[in-house]
Amino acid sequence: MAHEIEMKTIRLNAPTVLTLSRILLIPVFLYVTPTQPLAGAAVFGLAAITDFLDGYLARRSGQVTTFGIIMDPIADKFLVIAALILLVDMGYLSIWPAVIIIVREFLVTTLRVVALTKDIVIKAELGGKLKTATQIAGILCMIVEGNLFTGFNFYTTGLMFIWISVFLAVVSGVQYTVVFWRKI
């Protein structure tokens, strides 16, 4: 019974505020990045930090909620999908890695939501967490390329991270699918 009540109530605690702020930062990121890449990278970086902080704070403070379990990965997906589409639009990234990652994100999110409707929580796997970390690193590198006064090739490094994240997206997508069918 408590589970049903929790589903209907959104608790405005620090982890929830961080999750919602990540979603609110997406339009700012999309608006700023094309003309001010370093500012866009800062906004994206801030949003990415909230991804790590919200779950950590929720677990540490005992404020894990059904809303947070559902919204945290959705906020992550929105942020990454928005960034990938922007990188494709700006000509920094081919459409194919973006499509593979986006399709995987929709697949895994759908599986997790369907599982939740049956009171089954499919937690993030290590592969999914590594995928997210490499996506964030890749996106940040591609955004700052040419905007920092260094001899380091951020674009190539970013592209390498993106392709690693594509591989991890496929592998972890298969893992989530297997876990989903085993639990259902």
Backbone bond lengths (Angstrom), bond angles and torsions (degrees), N, CA, C in turn:
res aa  C-N    CA-C-N  psi(-1)  N-CA   C-N-CA  omega(-1)  CA-C   N-CA-C  phi
1 M - - - 1.447 - - 1.526 110.82 -
2 A 1.313 117.16 -40.90 1.471 120.32 179.20 1.517 110.57 -61.48
3 H 1.340 116.22 -33.47 1.468 120.13 179.15 1.525 110.93 -61.88
4 E 1.344 116.54 -42.07 1.459 120.97 179.77 1.524 111.43 -65.00
5 I 1.314 117.48 -41.06 1.464 121.20 178.89 1.514 110.07 -64.21
6 E 1.321 116.42 -41.94 1.453 120.96 -179.47 1.529 111.29 -61.37
7 M 1.334 117.56 -36.71 1.459 121.70 179.17 1.530 111.32 -63.07
8 K 1.318 117.31 -32.19 1.451 120.83 -175.76 1.527 112.59 -86.74
9 T 1.324 117.10 -16.13 1.451 121.49 -174.88 1.516 110.36 -111.32
10 I 1.314 116.00 130.54 1.455 120.55 173.91 1.517 106.75 -99.66
11 R 1.309 115.30 116.76 1.460 119.75 178.51 1.513 108.51 -89.23
12 L 1.325 115.86 120.19 1.451 120.69 -178.71 1.525 108.77 -86.44
13 N 1.339 114.97 79.80 1.451 120.74 176.92 1.537 108.29 -108.80
14 A 1.310 117.38 177.80 1.473 121.21 -176.70 1.532 112.11 -57.71
15 P 1.338 120.09 -46.29 1.464 118.62 178.78 1.532 113.12 -60.66
16 T 1.328 116.72 -39.90 1.471 119.98 179.00 1.524 110.94 -65.35
17 V 1.321 117.30 -42.33 1.465 121.28 178.30 1.525 110.01 -61.20
18 L 1.330 117.52 -41.62 1.467 120.66 178.57 1.524 111.18 -63.56
19 T 1.332 117.01 -42.66 1.465 120.71 178.45 1.524 110.51 -61.78
20 L 1.325 116.82 -47.52 1.468 120.56 -179.73 1.527 111.53 -66.15
21 S 1.330 117.21 -34.25 1.474 119.67 178.74 1.523 110.66 -65.53
22 R 1.327 117.26 -32.72 1.465 120.48 177.62 1.531 110.26 -61.33
23 I 1.307 115.91 -42.02 1.470 120.24 178.27 1.531 110.28 -66.25
24 L 1.333 117.09 -41.57 1.463 121.34 -179.42 1.530 112.73 -68.22
25 L 1.325 117.21 -24.66 1.465 120.23 178.77 1.534 112.98 -77.66
26 I 1.320 117.89 -17.22 1.468 120.96 -177.58 1.527 112.49 -59.32
27 P 1.346 120.44 -50.51 1.472 118.57 179.05 1.529 112.53 -61.59
28 V 1.325 116.90 -35.91 1.467 120.57 177.92 1.522 108.89 -62.80
29 F 1.319 116.94 -46.77 1.459 122.47 178.15 1.532 111.02 -57.77
30 L 1.328 116.83 -47.59 1.468 120.81 -178.44 1.527 112.19 -64.70
31 Y 1.312 116.87 -35.17 1.456 121.61 -178.72 1.531 111.82 -74.22
32 V 1.309 116.58 -42.57 1.471 121.99 -171.97 1.530 112.86 -80.53
33 T 1.308 117.56 -40.49 1.467 122.06 -168.37 1.527 115.38 -57.40
34 P 1.329 120.97 -45.75 1.466 118.80 -177.01 1.532 114.21 -59.63
35 T 1.313 117.77 -33.30 1.471 119.71 -177.51 1.523 112.87 -102.16
36 Q 1.321 117.38 -23.69 1.466 121.58 -179.59 1.534 109.15 -135.57
37 P 1.339 116.56 75.90 1.466 120.04 -173.64 1.528 114.75 -56.28
38 L 1.317 117.96 -38.61 1.465 118.54 -179.62 1.526 111.46 -66.57
39 A 1.319 116.86 -39.69 1.466 120.23 175.48 1.529 109.82 -65.37
40 G 1.321 116.68 -40.36 1.468 120.85 176.90 1.515 111.41 -61.83
41 A 1.336 116.34 -41.65 1.465 120.56 177.70 1.529 110.13 -63.52
42 A 1.320 116.80 -37.51 1.467 120.39 178.73 1.533 110.34 -65.80
43 V 1.318 117.17 -42.86 1.470 120.90 178.97 1.534 109.37 -64.71
44 F 1.337 116.43 -45.01 1.463 120.25 178.97 1.528 110.25 -62.31
45 G 1.327 116.32 -43.43 1.462 120.82 178.76 1.517 111.82 -61.17
46 L 1.326 116.71 -42.52 1.462 121.11 177.32 1.533 110.37 -61.84
47 A 1.329 116.26 -44.76 1.465 120.00 178.86 1.533 110.42 -62.89
48 A 1.330 116.65 -40.01 1.467 120.63 179.47 1.526 110.95 -64.76
49 I 1.322 116.70 -37.81 1.469 120.03 178.11 1.526 110.45 -63.13
50 T 1.340 117.27 -37.80 1.472 118.82 178.33 1.522 110.78 -63.05
51 D 1.344 117.26 -28.00 1.456 121.36 177.57 1.526 110.69 -62.30
52 F 1.309 116.41 -41.92 1.458 119.93 -179.52 1.532 111.22 -77.07
53 L 1.333 116.60 -36.79 1.460 120.36 -175.70 1.528 113.96 -72.37
54 D 1.336 117.57 -40.12 1.462 118.63 -173.46 1.523 112.46 -62.24
55 G 1.322 116.50 -46.11 1.466 119.21 179.04 1.519 112.25 -66.78
56 Y 1.319 116.15 -40.81 1.462 120.82 179.07 1.529 110.28 -60.95
57 L 1.340 115.84 -48.55 1.470 119.40 -179.70 1.526 112.05 -65.29
58 A 1.328 116.41 -39.12 1.467 119.39 -179.70 1.525 110.94 -62.38
59 R 1.328 116.52 -44.93 1.468 119.52 -179.88 1.528 111.11 -69.18
60 R 1.318 116.88 -43.32 1.461 121.26 -175.68 1.535 111.62 -66.62
61 S 1.337 116.17 -36.96 1.461 119.47 -176.50 1.531 112.81 -95.88
62 G 1.329 116.46 0.69 1.467 119.44 -179.54 1.518 112.63 70.70
63 Q 1.334 117.08 27.98 1.463 121.28 -178.58 1.525 112.00 -108.36
64 V 1.314 116.95 35.45 1.462 121.30 176.57 1.516 107.72 -74.24
65 T 1.331 116.43 124.18 1.464 121.21 -179.36 1.522 109.28 -124.32
66 T 1.313 116.04 160.22 1.460 120.73 175.78 1.520 109.68 -61.44
67 F 1.328 116.96 -40.17 1.467 120.73 177.58 1.529 109.85 -57.50
68 G 1.321 116.78 -45.99 1.460 120.68 179.84 1.514 112.55 -65.16
69 I 1.331 116.28 -40.20 1.461 120.46 178.54 1.524 110.42 -60.92
70 I 1.326 116.71 -36.68 1.469 120.79 -179.98 1.526 110.99 -80.80
71 M 1.328 117.40 -48.29 1.469 120.98 -171.37 1.523 114.61 -76.64
72 D 1.323 118.67 -31.03 1.463 119.59 -178.16 1.523 111.81 -58.43
73 P 1.339 119.89 -53.12 1.460 117.78 179.20 1.525 113.15 -67.39
74 I 1.334 116.96 -30.21 1.466 118.95 178.10 1.528 109.94 -67.27
75 A 1.324 117.12 -42.31 1.467 120.80 177.10 1.526 110.34 -61.20
76 D 1.346 116.53 -41.49 1.469 120.76 177.39 1.527 110.47 -59.72
77 K 1.321 115.23 -46.52 1.469 120.10 -178.13 1.524 110.71 -62.96
78 F 1.339 117.05 -44.49 1.463 120.13 178.60 1.524 111.25 -57.85
79 L 1.322 116.23 -44.94 1.470 120.92 -178.43 1.528 111.01 -62.88
80 V 1.319 116.81 -49.81 1.465 120.75 -177.64 1.528 110.96 -66.81
81 I 1.325 117.06 -43.71 1.466 120.15 179.95 1.522 110.51 -62.34
82 A 1.324 117.39 -43.59 1.472 120.62 177.83 1.522 110.59 -59.93
83 A 1.332 116.97 -43.97 1.466 120.93 -179.35 1.523 111.19 -65.68
84 L 1.325 117.90 -42.26 1.460 120.42 179.79 1.521 111.33 -64.32
85 I 1.325 116.54 -43.30 1.471 119.79 178.34 1.527 110.12 -62.77
86 L 1.324 116.92 -40.99 1.462 120.40 177.66 1.527 111.00 -62.73
87 L 1.332 117.57 -44.08 1.468 120.51 178.95 1.526 111.53 -62.23
88 V 1.325 117.33 -39.15 1.473 120.97 175.84 1.524 109.34 -64.52
89 D 1.321 117.28 -46.31 1.461 122.23 -179.60 1.530 112.17 -60.85
90 M 1.325 116.03 -37.31 1.467 120.40 -179.22 1.534 112.10 -80.52
91 G 1.327 116.79 -4.25 1.461 120.58 179.28 1.518 114.09 81.73
92 Y 1.320 117.31 13.74 1.469 121.43 -179.62 1.520 112.55 -86.32
93 L 1.331 117.06 -20.61 1.457 121.06 -172.51 1.515 109.63 -139.61
94 S 1.320 116.03 138.21 1.456 121.88 173.56 1.529 108.63 -65.87
95 I 1.293 115.52 153.87 1.464 119.62 -177.89 1.530 112.80 -68.51
96 W 1.343 118.03 -28.87 1.463 119.97 -172.18 1.519 115.07 -65.13
97 P 1.323 119.82 -47.66 1.473 116.39 177.22 1.531 111.45 -62.05
98 A 1.330 116.09 -35.69 1.463 119.69 179.12 1.533 110.19 -63.88
99 V 1.319 117.46 -44.52 1.469 121.08 -179.18 1.525 110.67 -63.45
100 I 1.328 117.16 -44.36 1.470 120.04 -179.60 1.526 110.34 -60.20
101 I 1.329 116.13 -46.14 1.468 119.66 -179.36 1.520 111.06 -65.88
102 I 1.321 117.51 -43.62 1.464 121.22 -178.15 1.529 111.10 -64.16
103 V 1.329 117.48 -43.36 1.471 120.35 178.42 1.527 109.96 -61.59
104 R 1.321 116.75 -42.36 1.464 120.57 178.10 1.519 110.74 -61.31
105 E 1.340 116.96 -42.22 1.464 120.50 -179.00 1.519 110.88 -61.85
106 F 1.331 116.84 -43.14 1.466 119.71 178.72 1.528 111.04 -66.31
107 L 1.322 117.38 -40.61 1.460 121.13 179.23 1.523 110.75 -61.00
108 V 1.323 117.42 -52.21 1.462 121.03 -176.68 1.525 111.10 -65.39
109 T 1.322 117.20 -41.32 1.467 120.00 179.01 1.523 110.36 -62.62
110 T 1.316 117.04 -42.50 1.462 120.89 178.19 1.527 110.67 -61.78
111 L 1.334 117.16 -45.18 1.466 120.30 178.99 1.523 111.39 -60.85
112 R 1.336 116.33 -43.04 1.463 119.95 -178.49 1.528 111.50 -66.19
113 V 1.336 117.08 -39.88 1.466 120.32 -179.90 1.530 110.18 -68.36
114 V 1.333 116.82 -43.28 1.470 119.75 177.75 1.529 109.69 -60.83
115 A 1.313 117.12 -43.62 1.471 120.54 178.37 1.527 110.87 -60.79
116 L 1.331 116.87 -42.13 1.467 120.15 179.21 1.521 112.13 -61.89
117 T 1.332 117.48 -33.37 1.469 119.76 177.89 1.525 111.04 -64.28
118 K 1.319 116.16 -19.47 1.469 121.55 177.56 1.531 110.52 -105.35
119 D 1.345 116.13 19.06 1.468 123.19 -179.56 1.531 113.13 59.36
120 I 1.318 115.69 31.82 1.467 121.61 176.43 1.528 107.64 -112.87
121 V 1.323 116.13 124.56 1.460 120.96 178.64 1.521 108.07 -100.64
122 I 1.327 115.78 121.68 1.460 120.75 174.16 1.516 106.14 -100.96
123 K 1.314 114.88 105.86 1.464 120.50 -176.19 1.517 110.67 -76.17
124 A 1.314 114.62 158.81 1.453 120.84 177.65 1.527 109.81 -62.99
125 E 1.310 115.71 133.31 1.457 122.50 177.99 1.524 109.15 -91.03
126 L 1.310 117.23 162.94 1.462 121.82 178.50 1.525 111.08 -57.36
127 G 1.340 116.66 -41.44 1.468 120.03 179.56 1.519 112.06 -60.34
128 G 1.326 116.65 -39.48 1.465 121.06 177.96 1.515 111.78 -66.96
129 K 1.336 116.01 -38.08 1.466 119.94 178.89 1.531 110.97 -68.96
130 L 1.327 116.68 -40.70 1.469 120.04 176.55 1.526 110.78 -65.11
131 K 1.326 115.89 -38.42 1.468 120.72 177.60 1.519 110.16 -59.66
132 T 1.314 115.98 -45.98 1.460 120.18 179.80 1.524 111.17 -62.64
133 A 1.319 116.85 -43.57 1.467 120.79 -179.95 1.532 111.26 -62.81
134 T 1.334 117.00 -42.54 1.472 118.73 179.60 1.528 111.31 -70.94
135 Q 1.328 117.40 -33.02 1.469 119.83 175.77 1.520 110.27 -63.31
136 I 1.317 116.47 -47.30 1.465 121.09 -178.88 1.526 110.10 -60.89
137 A 1.333 116.22 -46.83 1.471 120.02 179.17 1.521 110.74 -61.37
138 G 1.328 116.48 -45.35 1.460 120.52 -179.55 1.520 112.81 -62.74
139 I 1.311 116.19 -45.13 1.465 120.75 -179.72 1.526 110.12 -63.40
140 L 1.321 117.06 -45.92 1.471 120.08 179.25 1.527 111.45 -60.59
141 C 1.330 116.97 -44.83 1.474 120.16 179.81 1.525 111.14 -61.59
142 M 1.319 116.70 -42.80 1.470 119.64 -178.14 1.526 111.46 -68.17
143 I 1.315 117.41 -33.80 1.466 120.52 179.63 1.523 110.97 -69.71
144 V 1.330 117.69 -42.31 1.468 119.84 -175.20 1.523 113.03 -82.19
145 E 1.333 118.57 -12.56 1.467 121.48 -179.05 1.527 110.80 -49.54
146 G 1.304 114.75 130.22 1.459 120.65 177.48 1.516 113.92 78.92
147 N 1.305 117.33 -1.63 1.458 120.59 -177.60 1.524 113.03 -112.58
148 L 1.315 116.00 -0.79 1.454 120.96 175.90 1.527 107.81 -115.60
149 F 1.302 116.85 144.76 1.452 121.09 -177.32 1.526 110.40 -88.96
150 T 1.323 115.89 69.34 1.458 120.74 177.61 1.521 108.58 -134.47
151 G 1.293 116.25 168.01 1.453 120.73 176.05 1.517 111.79 -91.52
152 F 1.333 116.95 1.47 1.450 121.78 -177.59 1.519 110.24 -76.95
153 N 1.329 117.10 136.74 1.455 122.00 -179.71 1.535 109.63 -88.90
154 F 1.317 115.41 89.41 1.463 120.35 -178.64 1.524 112.30 -67.59
155 Y 1.336 117.06 -33.63 1.459 119.79 -177.45 1.529 111.19 -62.34
156 T 1.334 116.77 -50.29 1.459 120.46 -179.38 1.523 110.84 -62.54
157 T 1.313 116.34 -41.00 1.460 120.53 177.35 1.526 110.14 -62.81
158 G 1.325 116.80 -44.40 1.464 120.96 178.27 1.514 111.95 -61.81
159 L 1.324 116.42 -42.51 1.464 120.61 179.35 1.532 110.47 -64.31
160 M 1.328 116.61 -39.23 1.459 120.76 176.99 1.540 109.84 -60.97
161 F 1.337 116.66 -45.96 1.468 120.06 178.11 1.529 111.34 -61.72
162 I 1.318 117.09 -40.13 1.472 120.27 179.73 1.529 110.16 -62.46
163 W 1.339 117.45 -44.74 1.473 119.54 -179.61 1.530 111.54 -67.88
164 I 1.326 117.33 -34.83 1.466 119.81 173.87 1.530 109.01 -62.99
165 S 1.345 116.56 -41.50 1.464 119.79 179.31 1.524 111.55 -66.82
166 V 1.341 118.13 -31.13 1.472 120.82 175.28 1.525 109.33 -63.02
167 F 1.325 116.23 -47.39 1.467 120.90 178.15 1.531 110.30 -58.94
168 L 1.340 116.00 -48.41 1.465 120.38 179.98 1.526 111.47 -65.10
169 A 1.334 117.15 -33.18 1.467 120.72 177.98 1.517 110.44 -63.06
170 V 1.322 116.72 -44.05 1.464 120.25 -179.82 1.530 110.24 -66.48
171 V 1.330 116.65 -48.46 1.471 120.65 -178.92 1.529 110.88 -61.69
172 S 1.332 116.98 -49.02 1.465 118.79 -178.16 1.524 111.05 -70.26
173 G 1.319 118.18 -30.69 1.465 120.89 175.49 1.524 111.30 -61.65
174 V 1.341 115.57 -41.60 1.467 120.32 176.05 1.532 109.62 -65.01
175 Q 1.346 117.17 -42.55 1.469 120.57 178.92 1.524 111.18 -59.73
176 Y 1.331 117.58 -46.94 1.467 120.87 179.37 1.527 110.64 -60.76
177 T 1.318 116.92 -40.58 1.458 120.71 -179.38 1.524 110.73 -64.07
178 V 1.326 117.20 -43.73 1.462 121.39 178.27 1.528 110.28 -63.08
179 V 1.338 117.53 -46.13 1.471 121.29 179.06 1.527 109.82 -61.03
180 F 1.328 116.67 -42.83 1.464 121.09 179.30 1.532 110.85 -57.34
181 W 1.331 117.31 -50.58 1.463 120.09 -176.62 1.519 111.78 -68.61
182 R 1.324 117.88 -31.19 1.470 120.35 176.79 1.515 111.33 -68.34
183 K 1.342 116.81 -39.07 1.460 120.51 -176.70 1.521 112.32 -80.50
184 I 1.291 117.16 -27.17 1.472 120.40 179.87 1.495 107.60 -82.60
